[in-house]
Amino acid sequence: MNGKIDMSSSYQTANYLVGSGGSIWLKADTITGSGSVNATGGKSNSNRGGGGRIRFDFNTYDYTGIINVGGE
């Protein structure tokens, strides 16, 4: 996997409530590559959403990319 998977919540410019990050489940015999997988929470001027969840199911793991589920 060398691309980008992104289930992050969006940034709001005003003081609105924001959402949490989404869920990602990757299932494969081998997970390899250097892309990015993101499920971060959204943010606005005064609010922050929680991070989402990422799950990998695999037999062989050789992924060197970025994995980010942090809340903003």
BELBEL-V727112 format. One record per helix or strand of 3 or more residues. SS is the DSSP state (h for helix, s for strand). FROM is the first residue (numbers start at 0). TO is the last residue. If there is no record, write none. Layout:
ss = (SS/SS)
from = (FROM/FROM)
to = (TO/TO)
This chain:
ss = (s/s/s/s/s/s/s)
from = (3/22/29/35/52/59/65)
to = (5/26/32/37/56/62/67)
